[in-house]
Amino acid sequence: MDLKAKRTPLFLSAVLHQKIWGGTKLQDYGFKLPSDHTGEAWLISAHPHGLSRVNNGPLAGQTLTKIWREFPELFGGHAQDAPFPLLVKLLDAKDNLSIQVHPDDDYARAHGERFGKAESWYILSAAPGAKIYYGHRAKTKAALQAAIDAGQIETVLRTIPVKTGDFFYNPAGVLHALGAGIVALETQQSSDMTFRFYDFDRLDPTTHKKRPLQLQNALAVTQVPHQDPHIVQATRQVAHGMVTMLVNADDFVVEKIQTTGELALNQAHNYLLQTVVDGGGELIVDGTVYPVKKGTSYILPKPITSYRLSGLMTVIASYAK
């Protein structure tokens, strides 16, 4: 692969998933929906449950997994058997998601996944009165179990009102769920291991039965008592925009880039994931102009050490640590 090809951004196609709680708002991000219950768009994914494909340049048509394996130099080099570590999604919660919890790396590896599932949400829109479920008030696992046994789990769940622009970090072990009326960008470890704790006693319209819970696993990995993670955010003003560090977590960093003109930026990581979540404009690399708009996702490979964003837009960027 020549240098020009190595310095070409990788624009990715999304994989859409129907969900019992999904709606139609992902069409606002340029996606053709398979149904009116579309809950997730996997924007940047090398997970086998939803593989992104490159849609431009010499690698067009290839999956992110294939490119990761065959061209490790694009990602700063990695062990031959190392999987791509991150997954970026758009979520449309027309209804509440199930109350759920994710394991850490050790528990996940003991149960068939390479990674645990720490994740984060950037709230893109929220209906009036929207809330997330985040943590619980039980002081012991016995108390949590007792609330389950008594059918009173909702009495110990903690809720937080949300608005557009809010950000939350969900480390492994935290009970959580998006509430109805929220669209969010989720940045997470590349894992699909979810333990459902509570599902509001609703019936799956396809099976007419309650969806299964994984209470034993959920209780095993839930943090008790709950503690909010400590995150430090910082914003730096730059010419024609600003960059905000949203979280610097153990497994990934998430930043928000806001442009008000042409913004020159350096890329000092092994690779950088970006999704335009509002507005639009241009990505410029080596003088080549790539139009971008709300819903566009791409990877800047390691050889791209500088780039420009031009326009009026908000971009969520992330990289693995």
Residue frames as qw, qx, qy, qz and C-alpha x, y, z in Angstrom:
[[0.000, 0.889, 0.459, 0.000, 0.00, 0.00, 0.00],
 [0.432, 0.424, -0.027, 0.796, 1.49, 3.35, -1.04],
 [0.194, -0.163, -0.446, 0.859, 1.70, 6.39, 1.24],
 [0.322, -0.115, -0.194, -0.919, -1.27, 8.15, -0.38],
 [0.643, -0.292, -0.630, -0.323, -3.50, 5.13, 0.33],
 [0.522, -0.247, -0.648, 0.497, -2.21, 4.96, 3.90],
 [0.076, -0.193, -0.267, 0.941, -3.10, 8.63, 4.36],
 [0.347, -0.280, -0.514, -0.733, -6.68, 8.19, 3.14],
 [0.441, -0.140, 0.529, -0.712, -9.43, 8.44, 5.79],
 [0.105, -0.137, -0.974, -0.147, -11.55, 5.31, 6.13],
 [0.498, -0.063, 0.057, -0.863, -15.23, 6.26, 5.74],
 [0.050, 0.010, 0.989, -0.142, -17.46, 3.54, 7.13],
 [0.510, -0.286, -0.499, -0.639, -20.95, 2.22, 6.46],
 [0.402, -0.271, 0.581, -0.654, -23.22, 1.56, 9.44],
 [0.314, -0.159, -0.926, -0.137, -24.99, -1.66, 10.41],
 [0.452, -0.305, 0.085, -0.834, -28.54, -1.08, 11.67],
 [0.189, -0.100, -0.953, 0.213, -30.22, -3.21, 14.34],
 [0.494, -0.495, -0.355, -0.621, -33.91, -3.45, 15.17],
 [0.166, 0.033, -0.768, 0.618, -34.76, -3.31, 18.86],
 [0.205, -0.612, -0.764, 0.021, -37.96, -3.62, 20.88],
 [0.237, -0.743, -0.297, 0.551, -37.27, -0.14, 22.25],
 [0.348, -0.107, 0.372, 0.854, -36.15, 1.48, 18.97],
 [0.316, 0.739, 0.361, -0.472, -37.83, 4.13, 16.86],
 [0.633, 0.642, 0.324, 0.287, -37.29, 6.17, 13.70],
 [0.115, -0.969, 0.072, 0.208, -35.01, 9.02, 14.77],
 [0.599, -0.355, 0.498, 0.516, -31.85, 7.51, 13.29],
 [0.528, 0.609, 0.465, 0.367, -33.20, 8.56, 9.89],
 [0.036, -0.997, -0.026, 0.062, -32.30, 12.10, 10.98],
 [0.424, -0.665, 0.511, 0.340, -28.66, 11.00, 10.70],
 [0.364, 0.572, -0.536, -0.503, -29.00, 9.93, 7.07],
 [0.168, -0.144, 0.975, 0.030, -29.77, 6.24, 7.53],
 [0.617, -0.043, -0.473, -0.627, -32.38, 4.25, 5.65],
 [0.442, -0.279, 0.686, -0.507, -34.20, 2.38, 8.40],
 [0.201, -0.005, -0.951, -0.236, -35.21, -1.29, 8.11],
 [0.322, -0.577, -0.746, -0.079, -38.23, -0.72, 10.36],
 [0.209, -0.760, -0.021, -0.616, -39.89, 1.78, 12.69],
 [0.776, -0.626, 0.069, -0.020, -38.20, 0.01, 15.61],
 [0.725, 0.436, -0.267, 0.462, -34.59, 0.71, 14.64],
 [0.599, -0.791, -0.086, 0.091, -32.67, 1.08, 17.87],
 [0.557, -0.609, 0.352, 0.442, -29.00, 1.00, 16.94],
 [0.663, 0.728, -0.156, 0.075, -26.65, 2.03, 14.16],
 [0.786, -0.405, 0.217, 0.413, -23.23, 0.45, 14.63],
 [0.303, 0.936, -0.106, -0.145, -21.14, 3.19, 13.07],
 [0.287, 0.678, -0.668, 0.102, -17.58, 1.97, 13.65],
 [0.825, -0.285, 0.392, -0.290, -17.46, -1.72, 14.41],
 [0.393, 0.426, -0.804, -0.129, -15.21, -4.74, 13.97],
 [0.474, -0.108, 0.759, -0.433, -17.43, -6.85, 16.22],
 [0.036, 0.049, 0.925, 0.376, -18.86, -9.93, 14.46],
 [0.165, 0.581, 0.746, -0.279, -22.42, -8.91, 15.40],
 [0.308, 0.906, 0.266, -0.117, -22.18, -5.90, 13.08],
 [0.649, -0.165, 0.284, 0.686, -19.17, -5.37, 10.81],
 [0.200, 0.860, -0.017, -0.469, -18.54, -1.93, 9.33],
 [0.750, 0.290, 0.375, 0.461, -17.25, -1.76, 5.76],
 [0.215, -0.468, 0.185, 0.837, -15.10, 0.93, 4.19],
 [0.510, 0.692, 0.508, -0.049, -16.93, 2.79, 1.44],
 [0.294, 0.938, -0.147, -0.109, -14.11, 4.84, -0.14],
 [0.082, -0.779, 0.611, 0.109, -10.58, 4.60, -1.50],
 [0.426, 0.397, -0.796, -0.165, -8.48, 1.54, -2.32],
 [0.008, -0.034, 0.940, -0.338, -9.94, -0.46, 0.58],
 [0.567, 0.025, 0.006, -0.824, -13.58, 0.11, -0.39],
 [0.822, -0.010, -0.411, -0.394, -15.81, -2.86, 0.33],
 [0.565, 0.113, -0.742, 0.342, -13.54, -4.45, 2.91],
 [0.607, -0.705, -0.355, -0.084, -14.59, -4.93, 6.51],
 [0.174, -0.866, 0.356, -0.304, -12.89, -3.08, 9.31],
 [0.847, -0.381, 0.370, -0.001, -11.86, -6.46, 10.76],
 [0.869, 0.340, 0.170, 0.318, -10.09, -7.45, 7.55],
 [0.317, 0.828, -0.154, 0.436, -8.29, -4.12, 7.27],
 [0.509, -0.761, 0.336, -0.222, -7.28, -4.24, 10.96],
 [0.899, -0.210, 0.364, 0.121, -5.73, -7.68, 10.45],
 [0.799, 0.392, 0.237, 0.391, -4.09, -7.13, 7.07],
 [0.350, 0.664, -0.048, 0.659, -2.83, -3.56, 7.47],
 [0.594, -0.625, -0.385, 0.330, -1.79, -3.16, 11.12],
 [0.438, -0.016, 0.000, 0.899, 0.47, -0.26, 10.17],
 [0.122, -0.575, -0.361, -0.724, -2.66, 1.84, 9.63],
 [0.618, -0.700, -0.241, -0.264, -3.41, 1.45, 13.34],
 [0.192, -0.820, 0.469, -0.267, 0.07, 1.89, 14.79],
 [0.428, 0.282, -0.852, 0.105, 0.78, -1.85, 14.90],
 [0.695, -0.344, 0.314, -0.548, -0.77, -4.44, 17.18],
 [0.394, -0.223, 0.890, -0.043, -0.49, -8.09, 18.17],
 [0.193, 0.044, -0.800, -0.567, -1.62, -10.45, 15.44],
 [0.256, -0.407, -0.875, -0.059, -4.49, -11.85, 17.49],
 [0.020, -0.323, -0.418, 0.849, -5.56, -8.53, 19.03],
 [0.184, 0.673, 0.685, 0.213, -9.13, -7.52, 18.10],
 [0.060, 0.502, 0.111, 0.855, -10.13, -3.97, 17.25],
 [0.248, -0.170, -0.735, 0.608, -10.89, -2.56, 20.71],
 [0.185, 0.272, 0.302, -0.895, -13.66, 0.02, 20.25],
 [0.087, 0.490, 0.812, 0.304, -17.24, 0.19, 19.01],
 [0.097, 0.188, 0.118, -0.970, -19.20, 3.38, 18.25],
 [0.041, 0.480, 0.860, 0.170, -23.00, 3.36, 18.01],
 [0.286, -0.192, -0.024, -0.938, -25.99, 5.64, 17.63],
 [0.067, -0.302, -0.921, 0.238, -28.90, 4.68, 19.89],
 [0.347, -0.282, -0.214, -0.868, -32.54, 5.72, 19.48],
 [0.071, -0.198, -0.886, 0.414, -34.43, 4.96, 22.67],
 [0.370, -0.374, -0.389, -0.756, -38.07, 5.49, 21.75],
 [0.784, -0.532, -0.206, -0.247, -38.83, 3.41, 24.84],
 [0.476, -0.725, 0.487, -0.100, -36.77, 2.55, 27.90],
 [0.546, 0.384, -0.743, 0.031, -33.90, 0.17, 27.37],
 [0.836, -0.382, -0.392, 0.028, -33.69, -2.72, 29.81],
 [0.384, -0.835, 0.372, -0.130, -31.88, -2.05, 33.08],
 [0.934, 0.253, -0.183, 0.175, -28.57, -3.75, 32.42],
 [0.435, -0.793, 0.402, 0.142, -24.99, -4.13, 33.52],
 [0.759, 0.557, -0.332, 0.058, -21.77, -5.09, 31.76],
 [0.887, -0.374, -0.002, 0.272, -18.78, -7.09, 33.01],
 [0.134, -0.850, 0.432, 0.272, -15.15, -6.06, 33.30],
 [0.481, 0.571, -0.628, -0.219, -12.42, -7.60, 31.14],
 [0.084, -0.293, 0.931, -0.201, -11.65, -10.48, 33.50],
 [0.566, 0.224, 0.653, -0.452, -15.26, -11.61, 33.84],
 [0.661, 0.586, -0.102, -0.457, -15.88, -11.22, 30.10],
 [0.333, 0.540, -0.761, -0.136, -12.84, -13.31, 29.17],
 [0.231, -0.114, 0.924, -0.283, -13.95, -16.05, 31.55],
 [0.525, 0.429, 0.631, -0.378, -17.33, -16.09, 29.77],
 [0.637, 0.392, 0.597, 0.289, -16.36, -15.99, 26.11],
 [0.298, 0.938, 0.118, 0.133, -15.73, -12.32, 25.21],
 [0.670, 0.264, -0.182, 0.669, -12.32, -10.74, 24.66],
 [0.084, 0.302, -0.216, 0.925, -13.31, -7.42, 26.26],
 [0.027, -0.531, -0.684, 0.499, -15.55, -6.24, 29.04],
 [0.146, 0.652, 0.511, 0.540, -17.85, -3.37, 28.28],
 [0.173, -0.542, -0.241, 0.786, -17.09, 0.04, 29.65],
 [0.272, 0.578, 0.565, 0.523, -19.06, 2.60, 27.68],
 [0.079, -0.353, -0.210, 0.908, -20.08, 6.24, 27.49],
 [0.247, 0.710, 0.642, 0.153, -23.05, 8.25, 26.24],
 [0.077, -0.146, 0.064, 0.984, -23.11, 11.66, 24.60],
 [0.290, 0.593, 0.686, -0.306, -26.75, 12.80, 24.64],
 [0.207, 0.134, 0.509, 0.825, -27.72, 14.05, 21.18],
 [0.370, -0.345, -0.227, -0.832, -31.35, 14.79, 21.93],
 [0.121, -0.200, -0.871, 0.432, -33.70, 14.32, 24.85],
 [0.256, -0.612, -0.559, -0.497, -37.46, 14.76, 25.04],
 [0.283, -0.570, 0.262, -0.726, -38.82, 16.95, 27.86],
 [0.772, -0.409, 0.279, -0.399, -38.64, 14.98, 31.09],
 [0.867, 0.276, -0.412, 0.049, -36.25, 12.36, 29.68],
 [0.514, -0.698, 0.469, -0.168, -34.04, 10.52, 32.14],
 [0.592, 0.339, -0.731, 0.034, -31.44, 7.81, 32.33],
 [0.875, -0.476, -0.023, -0.089, -31.25, 5.02, 34.86],
 [0.477, 0.606, -0.493, 0.403, -27.81, 5.13, 36.45],
 [0.136, 0.272, -0.762, 0.572, -26.84, 3.15, 39.53],
 [0.606, -0.486, -0.589, -0.222, -28.96, 2.09, 42.49],
 [0.288, -0.690, 0.297, -0.594, -29.46, 2.82, 46.18],
 [0.938, -0.286, -0.192, -0.041, -28.98, -0.69, 47.61],
 [0.230, -0.829, 0.494, -0.123, -26.15, -0.88, 50.15],
 [0.432, -0.327, 0.840, 0.035, -25.56, -4.64, 49.88],
 [0.289, 0.111, -0.801, -0.513, -26.08, -7.35, 47.28],
 [0.039, -0.317, -0.917, 0.240, -28.50, -8.98, 49.70],
 [0.210, 0.552, 0.349, -0.727, -30.62, -5.82, 49.67],
 [0.304, 0.382, -0.492, -0.721, -30.48, -5.71, 45.88],
 [0.197, -0.052, -0.961, -0.189, -31.54, -9.35, 45.71],
 [0.072, 0.417, 0.759, -0.494, -34.36, -8.68, 48.18],
 [0.307, 0.499, 0.014, -0.810, -35.71, -5.87, 46.00],
 [0.324, 0.211, -0.755, -0.530, -35.70, -8.22, 43.02],
 [0.132, -0.176, -0.970, 0.103, -37.44, -11.00, 44.96],
 [0.117, 0.507, 0.594, -0.614, -40.12, -8.58, 46.18],
 [0.347, 0.624, 0.575, 0.399, -40.76, -7.22, 42.69],
 [0.144, -0.953, -0.183, 0.194, -39.68, -3.78, 43.86],
 [0.698, -0.007, 0.176, 0.694, -36.50, -3.24, 41.86],
 [0.219, 0.705, 0.252, 0.626, -37.74, 0.11, 40.54],
 [0.445, -0.882, -0.142, -0.067, -37.75, 1.46, 44.11],
 [0.665, -0.570, 0.206, 0.438, -33.96, 1.17, 44.36],
 [0.630, 0.389, 0.318, 0.592, -33.04, 2.33, 40.85],
 [0.215, -0.621, -0.049, 0.752, -31.46, 5.76, 40.58],
 [0.482, 0.686, 0.447, 0.312, -32.55, 8.15, 37.81],
 [0.300, -0.440, 0.080, 0.843, -30.95, 11.32, 36.42],
 [0.460, 0.810, 0.285, -0.225, -32.71, 13.89, 34.20],
 [0.569, -0.118, 0.443, 0.683, -30.85, 14.55, 30.96],
 [0.360, 0.850, 0.101, -0.372, -30.65, 17.16, 28.23],
 [0.762, 0.604, -0.003, 0.234, -28.89, 17.56, 24.91],
 [0.288, 0.774, -0.407, 0.389, -25.11, 17.79, 25.33],
 [0.667, -0.584, 0.400, -0.233, -24.89, 15.81, 28.57],
 [0.582, 0.433, -0.688, 0.034, -22.21, 13.13, 28.83],
 [0.782, -0.457, 0.310, -0.288, -22.06, 10.04, 31.02],
 [0.316, 0.469, -0.824, 0.017, -19.36, 7.43, 31.55],
 [0.894, -0.222, 0.059, -0.384, -20.60, 3.92, 32.39],
 [0.056, 0.521, -0.850, 0.058, -17.78, 1.73, 33.69],
 [0.569, -0.075, -0.809, -0.126, -18.26, -2.00, 34.02],
 [0.300, -0.230, -0.792, 0.480, -20.46, -2.89, 36.99],
 [0.179, 0.183, 0.238, -0.937, -22.79, 0.13, 36.86],
 [0.286, 0.538, 0.791, -0.051, -26.51, -0.59, 36.45],
 [0.052, 0.407, -0.149, -0.900, -27.78, 1.66, 33.68],
 [0.379, 0.491, 0.743, 0.250, -30.25, 2.26, 30.86],
 [0.034, -0.060, -0.232, -0.970, -31.27, 5.02, 28.52],
 [0.301, 0.450, 0.657, -0.525, -34.80, 6.17, 29.23],
 [0.429, 0.627, 0.618, 0.203, -37.48, 6.84, 26.64],
 [0.193, 0.964, 0.183, -0.013, -37.06, 9.83, 24.35],
 [0.341, -0.775, 0.400, 0.350, -33.25, 9.89, 24.13],
 [0.829, 0.525, -0.088, 0.172, -30.89, 9.65, 21.16],
 [0.482, -0.781, 0.364, 0.161, -27.25, 9.11, 22.15],
 [0.627, 0.587, -0.507, 0.073, -23.86, 8.39, 20.67],
 [0.848, -0.486, 0.209, -0.029, -22.26, 5.50, 22.53],
 [0.425, 0.647, -0.619, 0.131, -18.52, 4.89, 22.61],
 [0.845, -0.398, 0.271, -0.231, -17.62, 1.56, 24.18],
 [0.290, -0.412, 0.846, 0.176, -15.24, -1.34, 24.29],
 [0.546, 0.219, -0.593, -0.550, -15.88, -3.78, 21.45],
 [0.042, 0.042, 0.961, -0.270, -18.11, -6.17, 23.34],
 [0.505, -0.255, -0.398, -0.722, -21.74, -7.25, 23.06],
 [0.442, -0.205, -0.831, 0.269, -21.92, -8.84, 26.52],
 [0.324, -0.369, 0.094, -0.866, -24.94, -7.44, 28.33],
 [0.202, -0.240, -0.911, 0.269, -26.64, -8.87, 31.41],
 [0.322, -0.490, -0.328, -0.741, -30.27, -7.81, 31.58],
 [0.086, 0.021, -0.725, 0.683, -31.33, -6.98, 35.12],
 [0.265, 0.516, 0.626, -0.521, -34.89, -5.74, 34.66],
 [0.130, 0.138, 0.638, 0.746, -37.09, -5.18, 31.60],
 [0.330, 0.052, 0.124, -0.934, -40.17, -3.39, 32.98],
 [0.477, 0.197, 0.812, -0.273, -42.19, -6.64, 32.63],
 [0.520, 0.526, -0.163, -0.653, -42.90, -5.88, 28.96],
 [0.830, 0.173, 0.530, 0.015, -43.62, -8.49, 26.32],
 [0.193, -0.307, 0.635, 0.682, -41.57, -8.99, 23.18],
 [0.610, 0.412, 0.069, -0.673, -44.06, -8.35, 20.32],
 [0.515, 0.392, -0.686, -0.331, -42.54, -11.16, 18.25],
 [0.324, 0.051, -0.931, 0.163, -42.62, -13.87, 20.93],
 [0.551, -0.566, -0.245, -0.562, -45.38, -12.44, 23.15],
 [0.810, -0.394, -0.345, 0.264, -43.21, -13.40, 26.10],
 [0.312, -0.926, 0.179, 0.115, -41.04, -11.48, 28.52],
 [0.571, 0.652, -0.462, 0.188, -37.44, -11.17, 27.39],
 [0.857, -0.245, -0.362, 0.272, -35.03, -13.33, 29.41],
 [0.247, -0.914, 0.269, -0.174, -33.06, -11.82, 32.29],
 [0.751, 0.257, -0.493, 0.356, -29.53, -12.80, 33.31],
 [0.473, -0.827, 0.028, -0.302, -29.88, -12.09, 37.02],
 [0.883, -0.372, 0.044, 0.282, -27.16, -14.39, 38.30],
 [0.648, 0.253, 0.098, 0.712, -24.53, -12.86, 36.04],
 [0.005, 0.788, 0.124, 0.603, -25.90, -9.37, 36.58],
 [0.625, -0.772, 0.002, -0.117, -25.71, -9.63, 40.35],
 [0.876, -0.170, 0.048, 0.449, -22.22, -11.11, 40.12],
 [0.540, 0.255, 0.123, 0.792, -20.82, -8.09, 38.29],
 [0.109, -0.864, -0.273, -0.409, -22.94, -5.21, 39.66],
 [0.295, 0.306, -0.435, 0.794, -21.08, -2.66, 41.75],
 [0.561, -0.697, -0.375, -0.243, -22.55, -2.57, 45.28],
 [0.198, 0.785, 0.418, -0.413, -22.82, -0.01, 46.70],
 [0.546, 0.696, 0.272, 0.379, -22.95, 2.17, 43.62],
 [0.362, -0.636, 0.053, 0.679, -20.31, 4.88, 43.21],
 [0.498, 0.859, 0.075, -0.088, -20.32, 7.49, 40.49],
 [0.795, 0.123, 0.075, 0.590, -17.07, 7.42, 38.51],
 [0.210, -0.809, 0.023, 0.548, -14.82, 10.43, 38.90],
 [0.635, 0.446, 0.354, 0.522, -14.19, 12.07, 35.55],
 [0.213, -0.648, 0.018, 0.731, -12.38, 15.32, 34.82],
 [0.531, 0.679, 0.428, 0.270, -13.39, 17.32, 31.77],
 [0.298, -0.578, 0.125, 0.749, -11.41, 20.13, 30.20],
 [0.535, 0.768, 0.342, 0.085, -12.01, 22.47, 27.26],
 [0.424, -0.390, 0.247, 0.779, -9.38, 24.23, 25.20],
 [0.417, 0.827, 0.144, -0.350, -10.13, 27.07, 22.83],
 [0.547, -0.082, 0.534, 0.639, -8.50, 26.85, 19.42],
 [0.151, 0.318, -0.274, -0.895, -8.77, 29.06, 16.35],
 [0.539, 0.054, -0.463, -0.702, -12.23, 28.56, 14.88],
 [0.782, -0.232, -0.511, -0.270, -13.46, 26.14, 17.50],
 [0.394, -0.582, 0.575, -0.419, -12.94, 24.28, 20.73],
 [0.650, 0.099, -0.753, -0.023, -11.99, 20.78, 21.87],
 [0.586, -0.512, 0.321, -0.541, -13.46, 19.29, 25.05],
 [0.269, 0.184, -0.935, 0.138, -12.06, 16.22, 26.78],
 [0.698, -0.349, -0.196, -0.594, -15.21, 14.38, 27.87],
 [0.866, -0.438, 0.220, -0.101, -13.56, 11.40, 29.55],
 [0.341, 0.602, -0.719, 0.073, -10.09, 9.93, 29.89],
 [0.891, -0.279, 0.159, -0.321, -11.01, 6.40, 30.98],
 [0.625, -0.417, 0.644, 0.144, -8.96, 3.25, 31.42],
 [0.655, 0.194, 0.681, 0.264, -9.79, 1.91, 27.96],
 [0.374, 0.572, 0.455, 0.571, -10.59, 4.93, 25.80],
 [0.111, -0.366, -0.142, 0.913, -10.65, 8.70, 25.52],
 [0.232, 0.695, 0.636, 0.242, -13.66, 10.61, 24.17],
 [0.182, -0.305, -0.014, 0.935, -13.49, 14.22, 22.97],
 [0.337, 0.791, 0.504, -0.078, -15.96, 16.71, 21.52],
 [0.351, -0.103, 0.298, 0.882, -14.74, 18.95, 18.68],
 [0.246, 0.820, 0.466, -0.221, -16.80, 22.01, 17.79],
 [0.448, 0.056, 0.350, 0.821, -15.90, 23.99, 14.69],
 [0.174, 0.828, 0.330, -0.419, -16.90, 27.52, 13.72],
 [0.334, 0.828, -0.329, -0.308, -14.71, 27.80, 10.62],
 [0.823, 0.372, -0.417, 0.100, -11.61, 25.94, 9.48],
 [0.640, -0.679, 0.330, -0.141, -9.94, 24.16, 12.36],
 [0.574, 0.527, -0.619, 0.101, -6.40, 22.73, 12.03],
 [0.795, -0.483, 0.276, -0.242, -5.72, 19.71, 14.21],
 [0.181, 0.523, -0.833, -0.002, -2.93, 17.23, 14.83],
 [0.942, -0.117, -0.145, -0.278, -3.43, 13.47, 15.08],
 [0.038, 0.650, -0.720, 0.240, -0.91, 12.01, 17.53],
 [0.737, -0.186, 0.550, -0.346, -2.63, 8.68, 18.30],
 [0.373, -0.102, 0.877, 0.284, -2.40, 5.26, 16.70],
 [0.025, -0.385, -0.697, -0.604, -5.71, 6.06, 15.01],
 [0.170, 0.169, 0.364, -0.900, -8.68, 8.32, 15.65],
 [0.060, 0.490, 0.849, 0.188, -12.41, 7.58, 15.33],
 [0.097, 0.196, 0.121, -0.968, -14.75, 10.45, 14.50],
 [0.097, 0.560, 0.803, 0.178, -18.50, 10.87, 13.99],
 [0.075, -0.185, -0.084, -0.976, -20.21, 14.08, 12.93],
 [0.071, -0.441, -0.850, 0.279, -23.21, 14.43, 15.25],
 [0.142, 0.841, 0.393, -0.343, -24.42, 17.87, 14.25],
 [0.144, 0.838, -0.222, -0.478, -23.96, 20.21, 11.30],
 [0.871, 0.307, 0.292, 0.249, -21.59, 19.47, 8.46],
 [0.029, 0.904, -0.312, -0.291, -18.69, 20.65, 6.39],
 [0.752, 0.543, -0.371, 0.047, -15.43, 19.21, 5.15],
 [0.783, -0.481, 0.301, 0.253, -12.60, 16.99, 6.33],
 [0.498, 0.822, -0.277, 0.007, -9.37, 18.02, 4.60],
 [0.789, -0.411, 0.384, 0.246, -6.32, 15.73, 4.47],
 [0.516, -0.185, 0.526, 0.650, -3.26, 16.52, 2.30],
 [0.143, 0.278, -0.299, -0.902, -5.34, 18.99, 0.31],
 [0.236, -0.234, -0.850, -0.409, -8.03, 16.43, -0.50],
 [0.388, -0.114, 0.259, -0.877, -11.50, 17.55, 0.54],
 [0.208, -0.236, -0.947, -0.065, -13.98, 15.03, 1.89],
 [0.423, -0.411, -0.105, -0.800, -17.54, 16.30, 2.46],
 [0.237, -0.150, -0.888, 0.364, -18.94, 15.26, 5.84],
 [0.434, -0.417, -0.183, -0.778, -22.38, 15.65, 7.37],
 [0.574, -0.312, 0.490, -0.578, -24.43, 14.65, 10.37],
 [0.948, 0.027, 0.224, -0.226, -24.14, 10.86, 10.68],
 [0.687, 0.595, -0.401, 0.116, -20.80, 10.52, 8.87],
 [0.740, -0.593, 0.315, 0.054, -18.24, 8.27, 10.61],
 [0.711, 0.602, -0.320, 0.172, -14.63, 7.64, 9.68],
 [0.807, -0.472, 0.073, 0.346, -11.22, 6.58, 10.99],
 [0.249, 0.900, -0.355, 0.043, -8.07, 8.66, 10.62],
 [0.953, -0.006, -0.185, 0.238, -5.26, 6.08, 10.37],
 [0.669, -0.558, 0.042, 0.489, -1.88, 6.48, 12.07],
 [0.551, 0.120, 0.286, 0.775, -0.11, 7.96, 8.99],
 [0.002, 0.783, 0.299, 0.545, -2.49, 10.96, 9.02],
 [0.504, -0.227, -0.435, 0.711, -0.68, 13.22, 11.47],
 [0.057, 0.340, 0.181, -0.921, -2.57, 16.43, 10.70],
 [0.094, 0.501, 0.771, 0.382, -5.93, 17.33, 9.23],
 [0.119, 0.010, 0.114, -0.986, -8.47, 20.13, 9.08],
 [0.077, 0.568, 0.817, -0.070, -12.17, 20.33, 9.80],
 [0.007, 0.008, -0.156, -0.988, -14.04, 23.12, 8.03],
 [0.336, -0.464, -0.635, -0.518, -17.61, 24.17, 8.63],
 [0.409, -0.381, 0.348, -0.753, -20.05, 24.54, 11.48],
 [0.821, -0.083, -0.520, -0.219, -20.33, 21.17, 13.16],
 [0.554, -0.571, 0.521, -0.308, -19.89, 19.02, 16.25],
 [0.725, 0.313, -0.612, -0.038, -17.72, 15.91, 16.04],
 [0.764, -0.537, 0.315, -0.169, -17.29, 13.21, 18.68],
 [0.545, 0.574, -0.606, 0.083, -13.81, 11.69, 18.54],
 [0.815, -0.485, 0.281, -0.144, -12.34, 8.73, 20.40],
 [0.546, 0.526, -0.649, 0.065, -9.26, 6.56, 20.57],
 [0.915, -0.307, -0.263, 0.023, -8.21, 3.47, 22.46],
 [0.230, -0.841, 0.462, -0.162, -5.59, 3.57, 25.18]]
